[in-house]
Amino acid sequence: MDSDNIVALIAILAAFSIPVFWLYFDHKAKERRAKVLEKALEVGTPPEDVMHALQDGSCRRRHRIPYRKGLVLLAIGGAMLCAAKIGLGQGDDGLPLVGLILSFLGVAFLLSDFFNRNQADDSSSRP
């Protein structure tokens, strides 16, 4: 096998392993929530309060998801633009266009988070 086939094989395996990792970590999060519910019931907390807290997210710190998405997309798009600028790729493979689209999506997520930050803070403070 030459190096091009190895790189393609690694890329395909990596792409198919992402859902496996997502399912694994989602299962672990559900197990943690079940343990929290079990411990709360052992202590004597009413199940309605615990379920409401778990669904509301008030027992865990909720970070701003659009901000993170924006930073990640902006970083990936910027890296693609830099890679196209220094000459990586074939030249006509669309790398700059994809990098530009991802960068603009990242900026859109950042702006969305900036303009909707107060709205998210208000909704999380409601009982």
FENFENZI-V55602 format. One record per residue. N is the residue number from 1. NEAR is the number of other ideal C-beta (glycine too) atoms within 12 Angstrom. Layout:
n=N near=NEAR
n=N near=NEAR
//
This chain:
n=1 near=9
n=2 near=8
n=3 near=9
n=4 near=10
n=5 near=11
n=6 near=12
n=7 near=13
n=8 near=14
n=9 near=15
n=10 near=15
n=11 near=14
n=12 near=13
n=13 near=13
n=14 near=14
n=15 near=13
n=16 near=13
n=17 near=14
n=18 near=14
n=19 near=12
n=20 near=14
n=21 near=14
n=22 near=13
n=23 near=13
n=24 near=14
n=25 near=14
n=26 near=14
n=27 near=14
n=28 near=14
n=29 near=16
n=30 near=15
n=31 near=14
n=32 near=17
n=33 near=22
n=34 near=17
n=35 near=16
n=36 near=22
n=37 near=25
n=38 near=16
n=39 near=15
n=40 near=22
n=41 near=17
n=42 near=12
n=43 near=13
n=44 near=10
n=45 near=19
n=46 near=13
n=47 near=17
n=48 near=14
n=49 near=18
n=50 near=25
n=51 near=19
n=52 near=17
n=53 near=20
n=54 near=24
n=55 near=14
n=56 near=18
n=57 near=16
n=58 near=18
n=59 near=20
n=60 near=15
n=61 near=8
n=62 near=15
n=63 near=15
n=64 near=22
n=65 near=17
n=66 near=26
n=67 near=24
n=68 near=17
n=69 near=23
n=70 near=27
n=71 near=23
n=72 near=20
n=73 near=28
n=74 near=29
n=75 near=22
n=76 near=23
n=77 near=30
n=78 near=24
n=79 near=22
n=80 near=27
n=81 near=25
n=82 near=19
n=83 near=20
n=84 near=24
n=85 near=16
n=86 near=12
n=87 near=12
n=88 near=16
n=89 near=19
n=90 near=11
n=91 near=12
n=92 near=9
n=93 near=15
n=94 near=15
n=95 near=25
n=96 near=26
n=97 near=17
n=98 near=22
n=99 near=28
n=100 near=23
n=101 near=20
n=102 near=28
n=103 near=28
n=104 near=20
n=105 near=25
n=106 near=30
n=107 near=24
n=108 near=20
n=109 near=27
n=110 near=27
n=111 near=18
n=112 near=21
n=113 near=25
n=114 near=17
n=115 near=14
n=116 near=19
n=117 near=18
n=118 near=13
n=119 near=16
n=120 near=21
n=121 near=13
n=122 near=10
n=123 near=15
n=124 near=18
n=125 near=11
n=126 near=10
n=127 near=8
//
